[in-house]
Amino acid sequence: MQGKGIELMSGYVLNGAGRVELPNRPLAVTVDAVTTAVAVRATLPDGRPAEPALYPRVGLLILPRVDTEIVVVARPDGECAAFPDGTVLQVTIGVDSSRDLDSERAELTPVDVSGLHQVELATIAPAGSRLAITARRTAVDVSLTDVGSRARSAARSALALDRLPELRRFDVEVDVDTTMSMLSSIDDGSVRTVIDVLSGVAAVVGTREELAVRLIGHAVTTLPAAELRDVANQVQAELDSAALGMGFRSAAVDRTARDTRTLAFTVTDAVPADWDGACTDTVIRHLVLVGDTAESGPGVTAVPPRAAPELSSLSVVVTSLLADVSASLFSEGVRR
């Protein structure tokens, strides 16, 4: 077998955009997940159904021959619009031969598709006298906490995108109120949970896999960059030792002259006196209110205090957090 990947008996494991070649013979594509049924389809690059293609059962695709480039696509089977949280696909593409139990095959690295409506898994195309198999899933998900991972799934579902196109991504920044009124929300872990949720959002819409966090109290303190998985712990540790101030000012960080796409979240417990919610062509500002009496509205998301939210309520929170982003994608023609 010719290819570039990790050799495994008579098969290869494809990582990222790995490529291998198989004999030009009928192929069987199997896609399985422990938690849900998966529909696998063969399409042309423009999205039209590819022929000939047979579907003997859910999760199995047979390609009697391949005359042109084919894209292998998976989507949830049944009534689910998106893959449930925690869905990991196991994908094998091999020569369809019931007589050869050790036939040549390509196996994709397990793919986490949580929150996706569909995913392109691989392309299959003629390559001289053989068939070239190329993995399409080129980006590996950054590691997150449990809450962050669920928020990432909710963000993907809210935007119907695995990740924003590179030119549409944002610098994601978080301003945290560190005045005395926030003491209970800091002590009970509410702020930490919000940061975890925002780390999942940043994994989908962010230019970089990090949050720029500033603590605003007596002064403005910019925290060092940290990996998304670790940023909530970092923020909590800083908050535990911070000297709390009085009189929170949401305008303490001036972004009026910012010329890069920026999504700025302000985490506090009440609408600040100086808050006007004004956005610019490049900067989206969003208020995140932590507390029992907080209410959501345009540009404002209320997050219940204390416990990490259940998946259903988390989806509502994340959809609200990304409402302005979603609207901008519609206006820019990215979503229809």
C-alpha positions as CSV (number, residue, x, y, z in Angstrom):
1,M,0.0,0.0,0.0
2,Q,1.2,3.5,-0.9
3,G,0.5,6.3,1.5
4,K,1.4,8.7,4.2
5,G,0.1,7.9,7.6
6,I,0.6,5.4,10.4
7,E,0.9,1.9,9.2
8,L,-1.4,-0.6,10.9
9,M,-1.2,-4.2,9.7
10,S,-2.8,-4.0,6.2
11,G,-4.2,-0.6,6.9
12,Y,-3.3,3.0,7.6
13,V,-4.4,5.5,10.3
14,L,-5.0,8.9,8.7
15,N,-4.1,11.9,10.8
16,G,-5.3,15.4,9.8
17,A,-4.9,15.7,6.0
18,G,-3.1,12.4,5.7
19,R,-3.4,10.6,2.3
20,V,-3.1,6.9,1.3
21,E,-3.8,4.9,-1.8
22,L,-5.9,1.8,-2.1
23,P,-6.5,-0.6,-5.0
24,N,-9.0,0.6,-7.5
25,R,-11.7,-1.9,-6.4
26,P,-15.1,-1.6,-4.8
27,L,-14.8,0.2,-1.5
28,A,-16.8,-0.1,1.8
29,V,-17.0,2.9,4.1
30,T,-18.2,2.3,7.7
31,V,-18.9,5.1,10.1
32,D,-19.9,4.2,13.7
33,A,-20.5,6.1,17.0
34,V,-21.2,4.6,20.4
35,T,-23.9,7.2,21.3
36,T,-25.9,7.7,18.1
37,A,-26.7,6.4,14.7
38,V,-24.8,8.0,11.8
39,A,-25.9,8.4,8.2
40,V,-23.0,8.3,5.8
41,R,-23.4,9.6,2.2
42,A,-21.3,10.0,-0.9
43,T,-21.5,13.4,-2.6
44,L,-19.7,15.3,-5.4
45,P,-17.6,18.3,-4.4
46,D,-20.6,20.6,-5.2
47,G,-22.8,18.7,-2.8
48,R,-24.9,16.7,-5.3
49,P,-25.3,12.9,-4.6
50,A,-22.6,10.8,-6.1
51,E,-23.4,7.7,-8.2
52,P,-23.1,4.8,-8.1
53,A,-23.4,4.5,-4.3
54,L,-25.2,1.9,-2.2
55,Y,-26.5,2.2,1.4
56,P,-27.2,-1.3,2.7
57,R,-27.7,-0.1,6.3
58,V,-27.2,2.9,8.5
59,G,-23.5,3.7,8.8
60,L,-22.4,1.7,5.7
61,L,-21.6,3.0,2.2
62,I,-20.6,0.8,-0.7
63,L,-18.9,2.4,-3.7
64,P,-18.9,-0.1,-6.6
65,R,-16.5,2.1,-8.5
66,V,-15.0,5.6,-8.3
67,D,-14.7,7.5,-11.5
68,T,-14.4,11.0,-10.1
69,E,-13.7,12.8,-6.8
70,I,-16.2,11.8,-4.1
71,V,-16.7,13.4,-0.7
72,V,-17.7,11.1,2.2
73,V,-20.1,13.0,4.4
74,A,-21.6,12.0,7.8
75,R,-24.7,13.5,9.5
76,P,-27.0,12.4,12.4
77,D,-29.5,9.7,11.4
78,G,-33.1,10.3,12.3
79,E,-34.6,13.4,13.8
80,C,-31.5,14.9,15.4
81,A,-30.4,18.1,13.7
82,A,-26.9,17.9,15.2
83,F,-24.6,15.3,16.7
84,P,-25.1,15.0,20.5
85,D,-22.4,16.2,22.8
86,G,-19.6,13.6,23.1
87,T,-20.1,12.0,19.7
88,V,-16.9,10.5,18.4
89,L,-16.9,8.9,14.9
90,Q,-14.9,5.8,14.0
91,V,-14.3,5.7,10.3
92,T,-12.9,3.0,8.1
93,I,-12.5,3.0,4.3
94,G,-11.5,-0.3,2.8
95,V,-11.6,-2.7,-0.1
96,D,-15.1,-4.4,-0.1
97,S,-14.2,-8.1,0.1
98,S,-16.1,-10.6,2.2
99,R,-13.5,-13.2,1.3
100,D,-10.5,-11.3,2.5
101,L,-10.8,-10.6,6.2
102,D,-7.5,-8.6,6.2
103,S,-8.2,-6.5,3.1
104,E,-6.5,-3.1,2.7
105,R,-8.1,-0.3,4.5
106,A,-7.6,3.3,5.8
107,E,-8.8,4.3,9.3
108,L,-9.3,7.9,10.2
109,T,-8.2,9.1,13.6
110,P,-11.4,9.2,15.8
111,V,-13.3,12.4,15.0
112,D,-15.2,14.4,17.7
113,V,-18.2,15.9,15.9
114,S,-20.2,17.2,18.9
115,G,-22.6,19.9,17.9
116,L,-22.0,19.6,14.1
117,H,-24.9,19.2,11.7
118,Q,-22.7,17.3,9.2
119,V,-19.0,16.7,8.7
120,E,-16.9,16.0,5.6
121,L,-14.7,13.0,6.6
122,A,-12.6,12.2,3.5
123,T,-12.3,12.4,-0.2
124,I,-11.9,9.4,-2.6
125,A,-10.5,10.1,-6.0
126,P,-8.8,8.2,-8.9
127,A,-5.0,8.3,-8.7
128,G,-3.7,6.5,-11.8
129,S,-4.4,2.8,-11.3
130,R,-5.3,3.3,-7.7
131,L,-7.6,5.3,-5.5
132,A,-6.4,8.2,-3.2
133,I,-8.0,8.5,0.2
134,T,-7.5,11.9,1.8
135,A,-8.8,12.9,5.3
136,R,-10.8,16.1,5.3
137,R,-10.8,16.8,9.0
138,T,-7.6,18.8,9.2
139,A,-8.0,20.5,12.6
140,V,-7.8,18.6,15.9
141,D,-10.0,20.0,18.6
142,V,-8.2,21.8,21.4
143,S,-8.5,20.1,24.8
144,L,-11.1,21.8,27.0
145,T,-12.8,21.2,30.4
146,D,-16.1,19.3,30.5
147,V,-18.1,22.6,30.6
148,G,-15.9,24.2,28.0
149,S,-16.3,21.2,25.7
150,R,-20.1,21.3,26.1
151,A,-20.1,25.0,25.4
152,R,-18.1,24.4,22.2
153,S,-20.7,21.9,21.1
154,A,-23.4,24.4,21.8
155,A,-21.6,27.1,19.9
156,R,-21.2,24.9,16.9
157,S,-24.9,24.1,17.0
158,A,-25.8,27.8,17.4
159,L,-23.8,28.8,14.4
160,A,-24.2,25.6,12.3
161,L,-20.4,25.7,11.8
162,D,-17.5,23.6,13.0
163,R,-15.5,26.8,13.3
164,L,-15.8,30.3,11.9
165,P,-13.9,30.8,8.6
166,E,-10.5,32.2,9.3
167,L,-11.2,35.7,8.0
168,R,-14.4,35.9,10.1
169,R,-12.8,35.0,13.4
170,F,-12.6,37.3,16.4
171,D,-10.1,38.2,19.0
172,V,-12.1,37.1,22.1
173,E,-11.6,39.2,25.2
174,V,-13.2,39.1,28.6
175,D,-13.4,41.9,31.2
176,V,-14.2,40.7,34.7
177,D,-15.7,42.9,37.3
178,T,-13.6,42.6,40.5
179,T,-15.5,45.0,42.7
180,M,-17.0,44.1,46.1
181,S,-20.4,43.2,44.7
182,M,-18.9,40.3,42.8
183,L,-17.5,38.6,46.0
184,S,-20.2,35.9,46.2
185,S,-20.0,35.1,42.5
186,I,-16.2,34.7,42.8
187,D,-16.4,32.6,46.0
188,D,-19.1,30.2,44.7
189,G,-17.3,29.5,41.4
190,S,-19.9,31.3,39.2
191,V,-17.3,33.5,37.5
192,R,-15.1,30.4,36.9
193,T,-18.0,28.6,35.2
194,V,-18.6,31.6,33.0
195,I,-14.9,31.7,31.9
196,D,-15.2,28.0,31.1
197,V,-18.2,28.6,28.9
198,L,-16.5,31.5,27.1
199,S,-13.4,29.2,26.5
200,G,-15.7,26.9,24.6
201,V,-17.1,29.8,22.6
202,A,-13.6,31.0,21.8
203,A,-12.6,27.6,20.5
204,V,-15.2,28.1,17.7
205,V,-15.1,31.8,16.9
206,G,-11.6,32.8,18.2
207,T,-8.6,33.8,16.1
208,R,-6.4,32.2,18.6
209,E,-7.0,29.3,21.0
210,E,-6.9,31.6,24.0
211,L,-8.9,34.3,25.9
212,A,-7.5,37.7,26.7
213,V,-8.7,38.3,30.2
214,R,-8.6,41.6,32.2
215,L,-9.6,42.0,35.8
216,I,-11.2,45.4,36.4
217,G,-11.3,46.7,40.0
218,H,-8.9,49.2,41.6
219,A,-7.0,49.0,38.3
220,V,-7.0,47.1,35.1
221,T,-4.9,43.9,35.3
222,T,-4.2,41.9,32.2
223,L,-3.6,38.2,32.8
224,P,-0.9,36.3,30.9
225,A,-2.1,34.2,28.0
226,A,-3.1,30.7,29.0
227,E,-4.5,27.6,27.1
228,L,-8.3,27.5,26.9
229,R,-8.4,24.4,29.1
230,D,-6.5,26.2,31.9
231,V,-7.8,29.8,31.7
232,A,-10.7,29.3,34.1
233,N,-8.4,27.9,36.8
234,Q,-6.0,30.8,36.1
235,V,-8.7,33.4,36.5
236,Q,-10.1,31.8,39.7
237,A,-6.6,31.8,41.3
238,E,-6.1,35.5,40.4
239,L,-9.6,36.4,41.8
240,D,-9.0,34.5,45.0
241,S,-6.1,36.8,45.8
242,A,-7.3,40.0,44.2
243,A,-8.0,43.1,46.2
244,L,-11.6,43.9,45.3
245,G,-12.5,47.5,44.3
246,M,-15.5,49.8,44.3
247,G,-17.5,51.3,41.5
248,F,-17.1,49.1,38.4
249,R,-16.5,50.9,35.1
250,S,-17.2,48.8,31.9
251,A,-15.4,51.5,29.8
252,A,-12.1,51.0,31.6
253,V,-10.8,49.2,28.5
254,D,-11.1,51.5,25.5
255,R,-11.7,49.6,22.2
256,T,-13.2,52.5,20.2
257,A,-10.1,52.6,17.9
258,R,-9.8,48.8,17.5
259,D,-9.5,47.8,13.8
260,T,-9.4,44.0,14.3
261,R,-12.5,41.9,14.7
262,T,-13.0,41.7,18.4
263,L,-15.7,40.0,20.5
264,A,-15.6,41.5,24.0
265,F,-17.5,40.0,26.9
266,T,-18.0,42.0,30.2
267,V,-18.7,39.7,33.2
268,T,-20.5,41.4,36.1
269,D,-23.5,41.1,38.3
270,A,-25.6,44.1,37.2
271,V,-25.8,46.5,34.2
272,P,-23.0,49.0,34.8
273,A,-23.9,52.7,35.0
274,D,-21.7,53.5,32.1
275,W,-22.8,50.6,29.9
276,D,-24.2,51.7,26.5
277,G,-23.7,48.4,24.6
278,A,-22.3,50.3,21.6
279,C,-20.7,48.1,18.9
280,T,-18.6,49.2,16.0
281,D,-17.9,47.7,12.6
282,T,-15.1,45.6,14.1
283,V,-16.0,45.3,17.8
284,I,-19.0,43.4,19.3
285,R,-19.6,44.1,23.0
286,H,-21.7,41.7,25.1
287,L,-22.7,41.9,28.7
288,V,-22.7,38.7,30.8
289,L,-24.7,39.0,34.0
290,V,-24.2,36.5,36.8
291,G,-27.0,36.3,39.4
292,D,-30.4,35.0,40.3
293,T,-32.3,38.1,39.2
294,A,-30.4,38.9,36.0
295,E,-32.4,38.9,32.8
296,S,-31.2,38.4,29.2
297,G,-31.9,40.8,26.4
298,P,-30.3,42.3,23.3
299,G,-26.5,42.3,23.9
300,V,-27.0,40.8,27.4
301,T,-26.8,37.2,28.6
302,A,-27.9,36.2,32.1
303,V,-26.1,33.2,33.6
304,P,-27.5,31.4,36.7
305,P,-25.1,31.5,39.6
306,R,-23.2,28.6,41.3
307,A,-23.7,25.2,39.5
308,A,-22.5,24.4,36.0
309,P,-25.6,24.7,33.7
310,E,-27.3,21.6,32.3
311,L,-26.8,21.0,28.6
312,S,-30.3,22.4,27.6
313,S,-29.8,25.7,29.6
314,L,-26.2,25.9,28.4
315,S,-27.4,25.8,24.8
316,V,-29.7,28.8,25.6
317,V,-26.8,30.7,27.2
318,V,-24.4,30.1,24.4
319,T,-27.0,30.9,21.7
320,S,-27.5,34.2,23.5
321,L,-23.8,34.9,23.8
322,L,-23.4,34.4,20.1
323,A,-26.6,36.2,18.9
324,D,-24.7,39.2,17.5
325,V,-22.0,37.0,15.9
326,S,-24.7,34.9,14.3
327,A,-26.4,38.1,13.0
328,S,-23.1,39.4,11.6
329,L,-22.6,36.1,9.7
330,F,-26.0,36.4,8.1
331,S,-25.3,40.0,7.1
332,E,-21.9,39.0,5.6
333,G,-23.5,36.0,3.7
334,V,-21.6,33.3,5.7
335,R,-24.9,31.9,6.9
336,R,-28.2,31.7,5.0
